[in-house]
Structure formats: structure tokens, C-alpha cells
Amino acid sequence: MDPSVIYKLLTGEEWESAEAEGVFAGSAADRADGYIHFSTAAQVAETARRHFAGVPGLTLLAVDAGALGDDLRWEPSRGGDLFPHLYADLPTSAVTWVAELPDPQDLEADGSTDGDADRDADGAEDPGDAVARAVTEALARM
């Protein structure tokens, strides 16, 4: 994957608002931290697993990192890895690709469940694993 492309997970509602306004000012968690959280291609599935398990209506954005200028900083986070953080609003013009992810309940229903996925006692896939797999599948279609 191209290192000049970074990724953002957000709800469909947040993306619709951003499209209407021309900028994304960040999620509640982003605003609380003072910057917009992004991930690299290598990091985004784990970000999905940890922070978006079971969340319906997710959208994955690919963003041109070069279009963000000096407001984009690479800072240590999970495990000491450098993560991209944007200290400004995200202009929608920097978004190069958008993918709507399937809702968690649809992952089992559409037959796309990975046979090797972790299962609970009832045989259901772990929600974190399901969203991480959905992100990985979306990146493969990019």
C-alpha cells in the first residue's frame, strides 16, 4: 500500500455531514484528543478491531496525506508505532476513496464470514474481528 495514503474510520452520518460541509472536524473522540486520528494501511484493521467493534454504519476513507500539509504529524501511539494525527479539519477534497462497510449483523448474514474467525460460545464471530475483516476486505478492493 502507498504510504502517502492514510485511512480514517467514521460513521456514515459523520461522512455525510462532512460532505455537506466540505470538511470533517473529527469525531467526538478526535475532538476530545485535539486532533483527528488516522491509521496507515498496516494499522487500520487493528484500529477497527479495538475502537469500532460492533459499530454499525461505518465508512472507511482513504486520504491523500500530502494534501494535509504541516498539520499532519506522525506521533507514537499504540505499541510505539507512529500514527498520523491531523491538527486541523480534514478537507473532503483530500479524500481519494470511500468505502461503506457492512453492518456487523450483515457480516454473518451475507456469508462473508471467515471460517477461521474467532467464535464465541454461540458460534458468532467476535465483533472486533468482524469489523477488522471488513476493513481488510475493503482495502483489497481499493
C-alpha positions as CSV (number, residue, x, y, z in Angstrom):
1,M,0.0,0.0,0.0
2,D,1.1,3.6,-0.7
3,P,2.5,5.3,2.5
4,S,1.2,8.6,1.2
5,V,-2.3,7.3,1.7
6,I,-3.8,7.3,5.2
7,Y,-7.1,5.9,6.4
8,K,-10.0,7.2,8.6
9,L,-12.9,5.2,10.0
10,L,-16.0,7.2,10.8
11,T,-19.8,6.7,10.8
12,G,-21.8,7.2,7.6
13,E,-23.6,10.1,9.3
14,E,-20.3,11.8,10.1
15,W,-19.2,11.4,6.4
16,E,-22.5,12.7,5.1
17,S,-22.1,15.8,7.3
18,A,-18.5,16.3,6.2
19,E,-19.5,16.0,2.5
20,A,-22.2,18.7,3.0
21,E,-19.8,21.0,4.9
22,G,-16.7,20.3,2.8
23,V,-14.7,19.4,5.9
24,F,-14.6,16.8,8.6
25,A,-14.0,18.4,12.0
26,G,-13.4,15.0,13.7
27,S,-15.5,12.6,15.8
28,A,-16.2,13.2,19.4
29,A,-13.1,11.1,20.3
30,D,-11.0,13.1,17.8
31,R,-12.2,16.5,19.2
32,A,-11.5,15.3,22.8
33,D,-7.9,14.4,21.9
34,G,-7.4,17.7,19.9
35,Y,-6.6,16.0,16.6
36,I,-8.2,13.7,14.0
37,H,-6.9,10.1,14.3
38,F,-5.8,8.3,11.2
39,S,-4.1,5.0,10.5
40,T,-1.8,3.6,7.9
41,A,-2.9,0.6,5.8
42,A,-0.9,-1.7,8.2
43,Q,-2.7,-0.2,11.2
44,V,-6.3,0.4,10.2
45,A,-7.6,-3.2,10.7
46,E,-6.4,-3.2,14.3
47,T,-7.8,0.3,14.8
48,A,-11.1,-1.1,13.6
49,R,-10.9,-4.1,15.9
50,R,-10.0,-2.0,19.0
51,H,-12.2,1.0,18.6
52,F,-15.1,0.2,16.2
53,A,-16.2,-3.4,17.2
54,G,-20.0,-3.7,16.7
55,V,-20.4,-0.1,15.4
56,P,-23.0,-0.1,12.6
57,G,-22.8,2.2,9.6
58,L,-19.1,2.6,9.3
59,T,-17.3,4.3,6.4
60,L,-13.6,3.9,5.5
61,L,-11.9,6.9,3.9
62,A,-8.6,6.9,2.0
63,V,-6.9,10.3,2.3
64,D,-4.0,11.8,0.4
65,A,-1.6,12.6,3.2
66,G,0.4,15.0,1.1
67,A,-2.7,17.2,0.7
68,L,-2.8,17.8,4.5
69,G,0.5,19.7,4.8
70,D,2.2,20.5,8.1
71,D,-1.0,20.0,10.1
72,L,-0.4,16.2,9.7
73,R,2.0,14.9,12.3
74,W,3.3,11.4,12.8
75,E,3.3,10.6,16.5
76,P,3.9,7.5,18.6
77,S,0.8,5.7,19.8
78,R,-0.2,2.0,20.1
79,G,3.0,-0.1,20.7
80,G,5.2,2.9,19.9
81,D,4.1,2.8,16.2
82,L,3.9,6.2,14.5
83,F,0.3,7.1,13.7
84,P,-0.9,10.1,11.5
85,H,-2.7,12.8,13.5
86,L,-4.2,15.8,11.8
87,Y,-4.3,19.0,13.9
88,A,-6.8,20.7,11.6
89,D,-10.1,19.9,9.9
90,L,-10.0,17.3,7.1
91,P,-11.0,18.8,3.8
92,T,-13.1,16.4,1.9
93,S,-11.1,17.3,-1.2
94,A,-8.2,15.3,0.3
95,V,-10.3,12.1,0.3
96,T,-9.5,9.9,-2.6
97,W,-11.6,6.8,-2.0
98,V,-14.7,6.0,0.2
99,A,-16.0,2.5,1.2
100,E,-19.1,1.8,3.2
101,L,-18.5,-1.2,5.4
102,P,-21.2,-3.8,6.0
103,D,-23.0,-3.6,9.3
104,P,-21.9,-6.1,11.9
105,Q,-25.2,-8.1,11.7
106,D,-24.8,-8.3,7.9
107,L,-21.4,-9.9,8.0
108,E,-22.8,-13.3,9.2
109,A,-25.9,-13.0,7.0
110,D,-24.2,-12.4,3.7
111,G,-22.0,-15.5,4.0
112,S,-18.7,-13.5,4.0
113,T,-17.6,-14.8,7.4
114,D,-14.1,-16.2,7.5
115,G,-14.2,-19.8,8.6
116,D,-11.1,-19.3,10.7
117,A,-12.5,-16.3,12.6
118,D,-12.7,-16.4,16.4
119,R,-16.1,-17.5,17.6
120,D,-18.0,-17.1,20.9
121,A,-19.8,-19.9,22.6
122,D,-22.8,-19.4,20.3
123,G,-20.6,-19.6,17.2
124,A,-20.8,-15.9,16.5
125,E,-17.7,-14.1,15.2
126,D,-16.1,-11.7,17.6
127,P,-17.3,-8.1,16.6
128,G,-13.8,-6.8,16.6
129,D,-12.6,-9.5,14.3
130,A,-15.6,-8.9,12.0
131,V,-15.0,-5.2,11.6
132,A,-11.3,-5.8,11.1
133,R,-12.0,-8.3,8.4
134,A,-14.5,-5.9,6.7
135,V,-11.7,-3.2,6.6
136,T,-9.2,-5.7,5.2
137,E,-11.6,-6.8,2.5
138,A,-12.4,-3.1,1.6
139,L,-8.7,-2.3,1.3
140,A,-8.2,-5.3,-1.0
141,R,-10.9,-3.9,-3.3
142,M,-9.3,-0.4,-3.3
